[in-house]
Amino acid sequence: MRRIEAVIFDWAGTTIDHGSLAPVRAVTEVFRRRGISVSDADARKDMGLFKRDHIARILGMPHVARQWRDTHGGPPVDADVESVFADFLPEQMKVLDAYSEVIAGVAAVTSRLRIRQLRIGSTTGYTRPMLDVLVERARAQGYESDIALCPNDVGGGRPQPWMCLQIAMSFRVSATAAVIKIGDTISDIDEARNAGMWAVGVAATGNEIGLSAGEFAALADDDRQRRLAMARERLRGAGAHFVIDSAAAIEPIVDAIDRRLAAGDRP
């Protein structure tokens, strides 16, 4: 093994939905309907997890649990997680179409990776029906992965490595060290590291900054650089081997990792 053989991409905030806005909109709305105030920051804290797990983490936040107790007469229990998750599913499906635009440069870079004979995989915290919508919308815009997996497909989501490992087995790669996993959340980094893959964080287009392309472009330069520096530091602190601003900039990272593999380095 002397070169990268596959790249596995996340979805929202990495390949589609600049700012990872769709899950935030849906999560905050379903809690609002229950009389619970959940901030965007609350919703983003554990982004990338399977959505049921994500909702459970939010309900476990002390200030959210207090609101739940005051509003519903007792602390949140597992049945409440299931109930909120059930409400979340149709709400997320409603907003997916509005937030399914492929991020600039992603379709082109994956085409170039294929010319280099790299396989393209993808993983997500969304459910299978949600992922099917995104796969169809992305295909129409020129982006498609060879395999797209969700937690339902393997019995669990991030930070477990199972989706990545299933893709690695399907691709018959020589080793997990020959695979890059790229994503915009801490759970993406955890997933990659737990799978024994190279972890690449995405700072500008995803969850850590949380702005649409237009909003991000409209920032004053000093504010933009400050936010980028914070996002990069957080992803590096989580264990990312590399951090880039957009998935469209992955090619130099592939080259850098190829050199490290040739020198005997491993993730």
Backbone as CSV, one residue per row, in Angstrom:
resi,resn,N_x,N_y,N_z,CA_x,CA_y,CA_z,C_x,C_y,C_z
1,MET,0.844,-1.195,0.000,0.000,0.000,0.000,0.881,1.247,0.000
2,ARG,0.831,1.992,-1.107,1.666,3.179,-1.237,0.874,4.387,-1.715
3,ARG,-0.444,4.241,-1.773,-1.233,5.373,-2.244,-2.656,5.277,-1.719
4,ILE,-3.339,6.422,-1.731,-4.752,6.448,-1.364,-5.566,5.736,-2.441
5,GLU,-6.531,4.951,-2.003,-7.363,4.177,-2.926,-8.818,4.631,-2.939
6,ALA,-9.255,5.325,-1.876,-10.660,5.748,-1.808,-10.785,6.975,-0.918
7,VAL,-11.813,7.756,-1.193,-12.161,8.909,-0.366,-13.634,8.783,0.013
8,ILE,-13.925,8.896,1.302,-15.293,8.821,1.807,-15.702,10.207,2.278
9,PHE,-16.773,10.728,1.714,-17.256,12.070,2.017,-18.486,12.014,2.932
10,ASP,-18.597,12.982,3.804,-19.840,13.263,4.508,-20.803,13.935,3.524
11,TRP,-22.030,14.156,3.968,-23.011,14.857,3.142,-23.204,16.312,3.599
12,ALA,-24.203,16.585,4.446,-24.531,17.985,4.780,-23.324,18.711,5.357
13,GLY,-23.004,19.852,4.751,-21.894,20.675,5.197,-20.573,20.317,4.556
14,THR,-20.540,19.191,3.843,-19.306,18.736,3.192,-19.470,18.664,1.681
15,THR,-20.510,17.973,1.218,-20.740,17.876,-0.231,-21.989,18.624,-0.669
16,ILE,-22.951,18.782,0.248,-24.168,19.536,-0.050,-24.463,20.466,1.128
17,ASP,-25.413,21.368,0.949,-25.949,22.175,2.051,-24.855,22.965,2.766
18,HIS,-24.330,23.974,2.096,-23.291,24.844,2.661,-23.779,25.409,3.993
19,GLY,-23.024,25.137,5.048,-23.401,25.569,6.390,-24.146,24.532,7.192
20,SER,-24.470,23.395,6.572,-25.225,22.328,7.242,-26.450,22.913,7.939
21,LEU,-27.302,23.528,7.147,-28.446,24.266,7.684,-29.685,23.402,7.878
22,ALA,-29.899,22.414,7.008,-31.141,21.639,7.058,-31.362,20.955,8.405
23,PRO,-30.368,20.236,8.955,-30.639,19.561,10.228,-30.885,20.527,11.377
24,VAL,-30.247,21.685,11.355,-30.473,22.680,12.414,-31.908,23.185,12.354
25,ARG,-32.370,23.483,11.152,-33.740,23.990,10.994,-34.752,22.969,11.512
26,ALA,-34.563,21.712,11.158,-35.524,20.680,11.557,-35.471,20.402,13.049
27,VAL,-34.273,20.297,13.610,-34.131,19.978,15.036,-34.735,21.081,15.908
28,THR,-34.382,22.315,15.630,-34.894,23.402,16.468,-36.408,23.524,16.351
29,GLU,-36.950,23.239,15.171,-38.398,23.342,14.981,-39.154,22.281,15.765
30,VAL,-38.684,21.043,15.769,-39.428,19.995,16.480,-39.400,20.238,17.986
31,PHE,-38.326,20.781,18.490,-38.299,21.115,19.915,-39.175,22.327,20.212
32,ARG,-39.194,23.297,19.316,-40.059,24.470,19.512,-41.505,24.044,19.655
33,ARG,-41.930,23.084,18.858,-43.315,22.608,18.929,-43.622,21.935,20.264
34,ARG,-42.598,21.459,20.950,-42.783,20.846,22.269,-42.629,21.881,23.395
35,GLY,-42.474,23.148,23.025,-42.323,24.195,24.025,-40.924,24.302,24.583
36,ILE,-39.936,23.785,23.839,-38.555,23.758,24.312,-37.693,24.635,23.407
37,SER,-36.937,25.537,24.019,-36.032,26.405,23.265,-34.681,25.725,23.105
38,VAL,-34.339,25.397,21.874,-33.048,24.802,21.540,-32.359,25.750,20.567
39,SER,-31.209,26.248,20.947,-30.490,27.197,20.108,-29.800,26.491,18.950
40,ASP,-29.386,27.271,17.945,-28.604,26.690,16.856,-27.325,26.055,17.387
41,ALA,-26.708,26.706,18.380,-25.477,26.152,18.961,-25.747,24.813,19.637
42,ASP,-26.896,24.700,20.327,-27.274,23.416,20.926,-27.403,22.344,19.847
43,ALA,-28.081,22.702,18.753,-28.329,21.739,17.679,-27.038,21.327,16.981
44,ARG,-26.070,22.219,16.945,-24.828,21.933,16.229,-23.807,21.164,17.064
45,LYS,-23.986,21.132,18.364,-22.954,20.577,19.243,-22.593,19.137,18.887
46,ASP,-23.575,18.302,18.636,-23.314,16.894,18.327,-23.731,16.546,16.905
47,MET,-23.652,17.526,16.017,-24.036,17.310,14.625,-23.192,16.202,14.005
48,GLY,-23.820,15.451,13.120,-23.149,14.355,12.430,-23.501,12.997,12.988
49,LEU,-24.008,12.964,14.230,-24.466,11.700,14.791,-25.740,11.250,14.087
50,PHE,-26.051,9.955,14.193,-27.357,9.479,13.760,-28.406,10.332,14.456
51,LYS,-29.455,10.727,13.740,-30.345,11.764,14.250,-31.072,11.374,15.537
52,ARG,-31.358,10.103,15.735,-31.957,9.724,17.013,-30.966,9.957,18.147
53,ASP,-29.713,9.586,17.924,-28.682,9.804,18.931,-28.463,11.293,19.169
54,HIS,-28.527,12.061,18.104,-28.364,13.510,18.188,-29.459,14.115,19.083
55,ILE,-30.688,13.715,18.863,-31.807,14.206,19.671,-31.640,13.792,21.132
56,ALA,-31.184,12.574,21.365,-30.946,12.116,22.740,-29.888,12.970,23.422
57,ARG,-28.837,13.339,22.695,-27.795,14.189,23.271,-28.367,15.564,23.637
58,ILE,-29.218,16.108,22.771,-29.819,17.412,23.062,-30.692,17.329,24.307
59,LEU,-31.511,16.291,24.395,-32.365,16.129,25.573,-31.538,15.909,26.841
60,GLY,-30.331,15.456,26.701,-29.461,15.257,27.850,-28.750,16.514,28.309
61,MET,-28.828,17.588,27.529,-28.216,18.849,27.963,-28.972,19.368,29.183
62,PRO,-28.288,19.756,30.256,-28.984,20.144,31.487,-30.037,21.221,31.305
63,HIS,-29.746,22.254,30.511,-30.728,23.336,30.361,-31.932,22.887,29.532
64,VAL,-31.723,21.942,28.610,-32.848,21.417,27.838,-33.663,20.465,28.709
65,ALA,-32.996,19.625,29.475,-33.700,18.701,30.372,-34.538,19.453,31.404
66,ARG,-34.015,20.595,31.883,-34.799,21.407,32.831,-36.060,21.947,32.178
67,GLN,-35.912,22.448,30.957,-37.087,22.942,30.236,-38.110,21.828,30.042
68,TRP,-37.613,20.657,29.686,-38.513,19.518,29.447,-39.276,19.171,30.724
69,ARG,-38.561,19.120,31.833,-39.196,18.803,33.110,-40.251,19.856,33.470
70,ASP,-39.910,21.127,33.288,-40.837,22.204,33.634,-42.061,22.204,32.726
71,THR,-41.871,21.831,31.464,-42.966,21.886,30.489,-43.797,20.615,30.480
72,HIS,-43.131,19.471,30.658,-43.813,18.184,30.487,-43.948,17.383,31.777
73,GLY,-43.498,17.936,32.884,-43.776,17.327,34.178,-42.824,16.264,34.649
74,GLY,-41.758,16.039,33.932,-40.786,15.037,34.349,-39.571,15.090,33.455
75,PRO,-38.458,14.463,33.839,-37.251,14.466,33.004,-37.487,13.679,31.718
76,PRO,-36.775,14.020,30.667,-36.936,13.265,29.411,-36.460,11.833,29.571
77,VAL,-37.231,10.916,29.018,-36.894,9.491,29.061,-36.794,8.975,27.631
78,ASP,-36.458,7.698,27.503,-36.218,7.138,26.174,-37.448,7.249,25.274
79,ALA,-38.627,7.113,25.852,-39.852,7.252,25.053,-39.975,8.651,24.479
80,ASP,-39.480,9.648,25.213,-39.511,11.019,24.704,-38.540,11.184,23.541
81,VAL,-37.375,10.548,23.647,-36.429,10.575,22.529,-37.093,10.008,21.281
82,GLU,-37.758,8.861,21.423,-38.424,8.230,20.278,-39.520,9.128,19.716
83,SER,-40.260,9.790,20.595,-41.354,10.647,20.163,-40.839,11.862,19.390
84,VAL,-39.799,12.513,19.919,-39.232,13.672,19.222,-38.607,13.235,17.897
85,PHE,-37.925,12.094,17.897,-37.328,11.586,16.667,-38.399,11.305,15.618
86,ALA,-39.520,10.752,16.041,-40.623,10.484,15.114,-41.150,11.778,14.503
87,ASP,-41.198,12.838,15.301,-41.630,14.139,14.783,-40.580,14.747,13.854
88,PHE,-39.327,14.481,14.169,-38.231,15.040,13.383,-38.217,14.503,11.954
89,LEU,-38.523,13.238,11.779,-38.379,12.605,10.464,-39.146,13.328,9.364
90,PRO,-40.466,13.568,9.517,-41.161,14.285,8.440,-40.723,15.741,8.325
91,GLU,-40.345,16.357,9.441,-39.899,17.753,9.386,-38.608,17.874,8.580
92,GLN,-37.681,16.941,8.799,-36.442,16.977,8.036,-36.691,16.709,6.558
93,MET,-37.584,15.773,6.254,-37.901,15.491,4.862,-38.475,16.718,4.160
94,LYS,-39.236,17.528,4.901,-39.845,18.727,4.317,-38.805,19.740,3.866
95,VAL,-37.708,19.868,4.607,-36.746,20.923,4.304,-35.555,20.447,3.470
96,LEU,-35.431,19.130,3.273,-34.254,18.617,2.577,-34.087,19.212,1.180
97,ASP,-35.158,19.312,0.447,-35.051,19.759,-0.937,-34.484,21.172,-1.026
98,ALA,-34.849,22.016,-0.060,-34.378,23.400,-0.069,-32.907,23.512,0.292
99,TYR,-32.349,22.464,0.868,-30.960,22.502,1.316,-30.151,21.350,0.700
100,SER,-30.360,21.101,-0.573,-29.687,19.974,-1.229,-28.740,20.415,-2.339
101,GLU,-28.392,21.703,-2.368,-27.486,22.175,-3.410,-26.074,21.657,-3.156
102,VAL,-25.466,21.111,-4.196,-24.092,20.621,-4.082,-23.152,21.817,-3.917
103,ILE,-22.234,21.706,-2.974,-21.285,22.780,-2.677,-20.349,22.981,-3.864
104,ALA,-20.036,24.227,-4.134,-19.230,24.593,-5.302,-17.933,23.799,-5.346
105,GLY,-17.655,23.228,-6.504,-16.403,22.515,-6.736,-16.407,21.045,-6.381
106,VAL,-17.428,20.588,-5.663,-17.434,19.201,-5.191,-17.620,18.221,-6.347
107,ALA,-18.591,18.475,-7.219,-18.821,17.554,-8.339,-17.577,17.443,-9.214
108,ALA,-16.928,18.581,-9.465,-15.744,18.580,-10.325,-14.594,17.823,-9.677
109,VAL,-14.387,18.027,-8.377,-13.236,17.366,-7.743,-13.448,15.860,-7.656
110,THR,-14.674,15.402,-7.434,-14.884,13.956,-7.378,-14.697,13.327,-8.759
111,SER,-15.037,14.064,-9.807,-14.764,13.561,-11.159,-13.263,13.411,-11.383
112,ARG,-12.495,14.386,-10.916,-11.036,14.299,-11.070,-10.448,13.174,-10.228
113,LEU,-11.006,12.935,-9.048,-10.531,11.819,-8.222,-10.768,10.488,-8.929
114,ARG,-11.888,10.363,-9.611,-12.165,9.120,-10.345,-11.170,8.928,-11.488
115,ILE,-10.775,10.020,-12.128,-9.760,9.914,-13.185,-8.464,9.357,-12.613
116,ARG,-8.225,9.649,-11.331,-7.045,9.128,-10.634,-7.286,7.709,-10.114
117,GLN,-8.415,7.121,-10.493,-8.781,5.743,-10.135,-9.056,5.586,-8.632
118,LEU,-9.566,6.633,-8.013,-9.993,6.552,-6.624,-11.480,6.254,-6.573
119,ARG,-11.878,5.418,-5.623,-13.283,5.146,-5.385,-13.852,6.230,-4.470
120,ILE,-15.155,6.504,-4.627,-15.822,7.556,-3.861,-16.939,6.937,-3.031
121,GLY,-16.851,7.080,-1.712,-17.903,6.636,-0.809,-18.498,7.813,-0.070
122,SER,-19.580,7.563,0.664,-20.177,8.629,1.474,-20.915,8.029,2.658
123,THR,-20.891,8.762,3.770,-21.627,8.378,4.975,-22.371,9.596,5.507
124,THR,-23.363,9.348,6.371,-24.210,10.435,6.867,-24.813,10.052,8.205
125,GLY,-25.367,11.046,8.882,-26.168,10.797,10.074,-27.646,10.753,9.765
126,TYR,-28.014,11.008,8.508,-29.407,10.969,8.080,-29.913,9.527,7.990
127,THR,-31.221,9.376,7.919,-31.841,8.073,7.705,-31.805,7.719,6.221
128,ARG,-32.122,6.473,5.906,-32.106,6.039,4.515,-33.064,6.833,3.623
129,PRO,-34.330,7.069,4.007,-35.192,7.866,3.130,-34.630,9.264,2.871
130,MET,-34.029,9.888,3.893,-33.424,11.206,3.709,-32.238,11.124,2.753
131,LEU,-31.382,10.122,2.969,-30.218,9.973,2.112,-30.622,9.706,0.677
132,ASP,-31.672,8.930,0.457,-32.123,8.659,-0.904,-32.513,9.938,-1.626
133,VAL,-33.168,10.862,-0.907,-33.518,12.162,-1.497,-32.252,12.912,-1.906
134,LEU,-31.273,12.948,-1.009,-30.045,13.688,-1.292,-29.255,13.060,-2.433
135,VAL,-29.197,11.740,-2.474,-28.491,11.061,-3.567,-29.098,11.450,-4.910
136,GLU,-30.425,11.455,-4.982,-31.099,11.809,-6.235,-30.842,13.261,-6.616
137,ARG,-30.962,14.169,-5.656,-30.752,15.599,-5.934,-29.307,15.862,-6.342
138,ALA,-28.361,15.217,-5.646,-26.951,15.442,-5.954,-26.583,14.886,-7.327
139,ARG,-27.124,13.731,-7.665,-26.843,13.130,-8.964,-27.246,14.067,-10.097
140,ALA,-28.368,14.735,-9.927,-28.837,15.672,-10.947,-27.910,16.878,-11.093
141,GLN,-27.078,17.117,-10.066,-26.142,18.242,-10.097,-24.705,17.802,-10.393
142,GLY,-24.533,16.520,-10.721,-23.226,16.050,-11.139,-22.374,15.410,-10.073
143,TYR,-22.927,15.244,-8.862,-22.164,14.574,-7.798,-22.822,13.252,-7.455
144,GLU,-21.987,12.199,-7.402,-22.499,10.877,-7.031,-21.367,10.071,-6.407
145,SER,-21.672,9.376,-5.332,-20.686,8.474,-4.737,-20.976,7.051,-5.197
146,ASP,-19.946,6.219,-5.191,-20.121,4.822,-5.599,-20.962,4.053,-4.586
147,ILE,-20.803,4.388,-3.320,-21.584,3.797,-2.235,-21.988,4.912,-1.295
148,ALA,-23.258,4.949,-0.888,-23.754,5.928,0.083,-24.436,5.166,1.216
149,LEU,-23.868,5.260,2.415,-24.406,4.522,3.553,-24.915,5.459,4.639
150,CYS,-25.929,4.971,5.359,-26.465,5.663,6.526,-26.413,4.697,7.708
151,PRO,-26.623,5.189,8.935,-26.529,4.305,10.105,-27.457,3.093,10.039
152,ASN,-28.643,3.256,9.448,-29.574,2.136,9.342,-28.981,0.954,8.581
153,ASP,-28.063,1.234,7.666,-27.495,0.188,6.816,-26.552,-0.746,7.564
154,VAL,-25.970,-0.259,8.661,-24.928,-1.041,9.344,-25.211,-1.239,10.829
155,GLY,-26.341,-0.754,11.304,-26.705,-0.968,12.701,-26.182,0.060,13.674
156,GLY,-25.709,1.191,13.171,-25.231,2.243,14.067,-24.442,3.293,13.318
157,GLY,-24.444,4.498,13.890,-23.763,5.608,13.235,-22.522,6.056,13.970
158,ARG,-22.076,7.247,13.618,-20.897,7.848,14.240,-21.119,8.021,15.747
159,PRO,-20.055,7.906,16.541,-18.642,7.811,16.156,-18.154,6.405,15.823
160,GLN,-19.067,5.422,15.854,-18.643,4.075,15.459,-18.158,4.086,14.006
161,PRO,-17.196,3.238,13.672,-16.604,3.257,12.336,-17.313,2.375,11.319
162,TRP,-18.462,1.843,11.658,-19.040,0.750,10.874,-19.379,1.131,9.440
163,MET,-19.902,2.342,9.215,-20.202,2.745,7.836,-18.926,2.798,7.008
164,CYS,-17.884,3.421,7.563,-16.613,3.509,6.849,-16.002,2.136,6.600
165,LEU,-16.084,1.275,7.587,-15.502,-0.056,7.424,-16.266,-0.877,6.387
166,GLN,-17.589,-0.721,6.358,-18.371,-1.434,5.343,-17.994,-0.965,3.936
167,ILE,-17.808,0.344,3.793,-17.394,0.874,2.489,-16.009,0.342,2.121
168,ALA,-15.093,0.338,3.082,-13.745,-0.176,2.810,-13.791,-1.627,2.351
169,MET,-14.621,-2.441,2.994,-14.742,-3.841,2.580,-15.368,-3.950,1.197
170,SER,-16.389,-3.132,0.927,-17.039,-3.172,-0.387,-16.074,-2.772,-1.496
171,PHE,-15.188,-1.819,-1.203,-14.212,-1.366,-2.196,-13.008,-2.310,-2.291
172,ARG,-12.890,-3.230,-1.341,-11.757,-4.156,-1.289,-10.424,-3.391,-1.264
173,VAL,-10.359,-2.361,-0.432,-9.118,-1.603,-0.320,-8.057,-2.466,0.365
174,SER,-6.806,-2.133,0.142,-5.717,-2.934,0.702,-5.584,-2.756,2.204
175,ALA,-5.982,-1.586,2.720,-5.942,-1.304,4.155,-6.783,-0.063,4.409
176,THR,-7.279,0.072,5.639,-8.048,1.287,5.946,-7.161,2.520,5.883
177,ALA,-5.852,2.352,6.037,-4.927,3.479,5.922,-4.846,4.014,4.497
178,ALA,-5.431,3.301,3.534,-5.462,3.766,2.147,-6.737,4.541,1.844
179,VAL,-7.452,4.940,2.904,-8.731,5.637,2.733,-8.704,6.960,3.491
180,ILE,-9.248,7.988,2.870,-9.470,9.286,3.509,-10.950,9.407,3.828
181,LYS,-11.262,9.840,5.041,-12.645,10.217,5.400,-12.662,11.716,5.630
182,ILE,-13.558,12.418,4.945,-13.617,13.866,5.016,-14.994,14.311,5.480
183,GLY,-15.034,15.233,6.441,-16.310,15.732,6.942,-16.142,16.998,7.757
184,ASP,-17.270,17.626,8.077,-17.247,18.949,8.711,-17.546,18.926,10.202
185,THR,-17.760,17.756,10.797,-18.131,17.694,12.205,-17.100,16.894,13.012
186,ILE,-17.153,17.093,14.331,-16.293,16.330,15.222,-16.586,14.837,15.089
187,SER,-17.862,14.500,14.915,-18.204,13.076,14.787,-17.634,12.470,13.506
188,ASP,-17.465,13.269,12.455,-16.789,12.777,11.249,-15.346,12.418,11.556
189,ILE,-14.684,13.285,12.317,-13.293,13.025,12.669,-13.193,11.768,13.531
190,ASP,-14.087,11.648,14.506,-14.102,10.447,15.351,-14.321,9.191,14.516
191,GLU,-15.258,9.269,13.574,-15.560,8.133,12.705,-14.318,7.703,11.930
192,ALA,-13.617,8.675,11.364,-12.420,8.373,10.580,-11.336,7.752,11.443
193,ARG,-11.076,8.367,12.598,-10.009,7.860,13.458,-10.331,6.462,13.971
194,ASN,-11.603,6.243,14.326,-11.993,4.919,14.815,-11.902,3.851,13.731
195,ALA,-12.004,4.279,12.468,-11.889,3.333,11.349,-10.442,3.121,10.913
196,GLY,-9.498,3.836,11.512,-8.108,3.711,11.098,-7.826,4.382,9.765
197,MET,-8.600,5.435,9.459,-8.462,6.155,8.198,-7.888,7.552,8.443
198,TRP,-7.471,8.203,7.378,-7.021,9.580,7.458,-8.235,10.489,7.633
199,ALA,-8.190,11.342,8.643,-9.317,12.236,8.958,-9.031,13.629,8.423
200,VAL,-9.915,14.105,7.546,-9.784,15.453,6.984,-11.014,16.257,7.371
201,GLY,-10.798,17.356,8.068,-11.889,18.227,8.487,-12.153,19.319,7.466
202,VAL,-13.410,19.752,7.397,-13.832,20.822,6.488,-14.307,22.003,7.329
203,ALA,-13.631,23.138,7.182,-13.882,24.268,8.081,-14.922,25.263,7.571
204,ALA,-14.845,25.678,6.316,-15.624,26.839,5.863,-17.063,26.513,5.509
205,THR,-17.302,25.343,4.939,-18.621,25.073,4.361,-19.575,24.366,5.303
206,GLY,-19.105,24.034,6.511,-19.892,23.122,7.328,-20.373,23.632,8.657
207,ASN,-20.496,22.692,9.562,-21.150,22.899,10.844,-20.406,23.869,11.756
208,GLU,-19.094,23.908,11.674,-18.329,24.730,12.603,-18.546,26.224,12.396
209,ILE,-18.845,26.631,11.165,-19.174,28.037,10.906,-20.677,28.203,10.722
210,GLY,-21.315,27.298,10.024,-22.769,27.254,9.986,-23.448,28.366,9.219
211,LEU,-22.825,28.813,8.130,-23.405,29.873,7.317,-23.577,29.385,5.880
212,SER,-24.610,29.888,5.221,-24.792,29.605,3.805,-23.630,30.217,3.027
213,ALA,-23.502,29.837,1.772,-22.422,30.383,0.942,-22.524,31.895,0.845
214,GLY,-23.742,32.394,0.672,-23.934,33.838,0.573,-23.600,34.557,1.863
215,GLU,-24.023,33.996,2.986,-23.733,34.597,4.287,-22.236,34.599,4.576
216,PHE,-21.586,33.507,4.226,-20.143,33.408,4.463,-19.384,34.423,3.614
217,ALA,-19.780,34.556,2.349,-19.112,35.502,1.452,-19.326,36.942,1.890
218,ALA,-20.450,37.224,2.564,-20.775,38.589,2.975,-20.050,39.033,4.245
219,LEU,-19.380,38.116,4.936,-18.653,38.487,6.155,-17.514,39.447,5.844
220,ALA,-17.259,40.362,6.765,-16.044,41.164,6.668,-14.845,40.230,6.734
221,ASP,-13.763,40.611,6.051,-12.632,39.702,5.935,-12.061,39.309,7.291
222,ASP,-11.948,40.253,8.223,-11.376,39.906,9.518,-12.276,38.954,10.291
223,ASP,-13.599,39.132,10.148,-14.543,38.227,10.810,-14.473,36.841,10.191
224,ARG,-14.389,36.801,8.864,-14.282,35.509,8.179,-13.033,34.762,8.626
225,GLN,-11.909,35.457,8.676,-10.657,34.800,9.070,-10.691,34.349,10.522
226,ARG,-11.328,35.141,11.381,-11.449,34.751,12.789,-12.267,33.470,12.924
227,ARG,-13.395,33.407,12.216,-14.249,32.221,12.281,-13.546,30.998,11.699
228,LEU,-12.840,31.202,10.607,-12.109,30.088,10.004,-11.032,29.557,10.946
229,ALA,-10.316,30.458,11.592,-9.268,30.035,12.512,-9.853,29.207,13.649
230,MET,-10.991,29.618,14.183,-11.637,28.877,15.265,-12.101,27.505,14.792
231,ALA,-12.692,27.457,13.584,-13.180,26.185,13.050,-12.025,25.223,12.793
232,ARG,-10.958,25.743,12.215,-9.791,24.889,11.941,-9.206,24.330,13.232
233,GLU,-9.104,25.182,14.244,-8.533,24.748,15.508,-9.392,23.689,16.172
234,ARG,-10.703,23.855,16.102,-11.593,22.878,16.728,-11.472,21.518,16.027
235,LEU,-11.408,21.503,14.729,-11.295,20.244,13.994,-9.932,19.595,14.224
236,ARG,-8.881,20.399,14.238,-7.556,19.839,14.554,-7.535,19.285,15.974
237,GLY,-8.160,20.017,16.897,-8.199,19.567,18.273,-8.943,18.257,18.444
238,ALA,-9.880,17.990,17.541,-10.635,16.734,17.588,-9.854,15.565,17.001
239,GLY,-8.721,15.864,16.351,-7.889,14.785,15.827,-7.774,14.726,14.314
240,ALA,-8.246,15.763,13.612,-8.110,15.757,12.154,-6.638,15.773,11.765
241,HIS,-6.261,14.927,10.825,-4.891,14.930,10.323,-4.631,16.152,9.456
242,PHE,-5.668,16.585,8.735,-5.600,17.773,7.888,-6.928,18.516,8.016
243,VAL,-6.909,19.821,7.803,-8.133,20.614,7.751,-8.073,21.489,6.511
244,ILE,-9.136,21.462,5.723,-9.254,22.306,4.543,-10.556,23.091,4.637
245,ASP,-10.681,24.125,3.834,-11.869,24.963,3.935,-13.065,24.356,3.220
246,SER,-12.814,23.611,2.156,-13.881,22.997,1.372,-13.442,21.640,0.876
247,ALA,-14.396,20.727,0.727,-14.083,19.418,0.157,-13.529,19.536,-1.248
248,ALA,-13.822,20.643,-1.925,-13.304,20.856,-3.274,-11.789,20.981,-3.290
249,ALA,-11.180,21.190,-2.114,-9.724,21.357,-2.021,-9.025,20.078,-1.564
250,ILE,-9.615,18.925,-1.790,-9.075,17.676,-1.255,-7.869,17.155,-2.047
251,GLU,-7.711,17.523,-3.314,-6.649,16.915,-4.123,-5.236,17.112,-3.565
252,PRO,-4.846,18.308,-3.126,-3.497,18.429,-2.545,-3.313,17.574,-1.294
253,ILE,-4.406,17.321,-0.566,-4.327,16.466,0.613,-4.090,15.016,0.192
254,VAL,-4.746,14.580,-0.871,-4.489,13.231,-1.394,-3.013,13.086,-1.749
255,ASP,-2.459,14.105,-2.420,-1.043,14.064,-2.793,-0.146,14.003,-1.553
256,ALA,-0.486,14.808,-0.537,0.327,14.837,0.683,0.285,13.495,1.408
257,ILE,-0.906,12.896,1.452,-1.026,11.602,2.138,-0.344,10.506,1.333
258,ASP,-0.417,10.573,0.012,0.323,9.607,-0.814,1.807,9.640,-0.467
259,ARG,2.349,10.842,-0.298,3.772,10.952,0.046,4.043,10.351,1.425
260,ARG,3.132,10.580,2.355,3.327,10.030,3.704,3.218,8.506,3.699
261,LEU,2.271,7.977,2.930,2.149,6.522,2.830,3.411,5.911,2.216
262,ALA,3.923,6.553,1.176,5.137,6.050,0.529,6.319,6.047,1.488
263,ALA,6.283,6.990,2.450,7.364,7.083,3.438,7.155,6.157,4.620
264,GLY,6.021,5.439,4.608,5.758,4.483,5.674,4.853,5.003,6.790
265,ASP,4.347,6.227,6.652,3.452,6.778,7.667,2.075,6.113,7.604
266,ARG,1.394,6.092,8.721,0.025,5.587,8.793,-0.807,6.539,9.659
267,PRO,-2.131,6.558,9.470,-2.950,7.493,10.249,-2.968,7.152,11.734
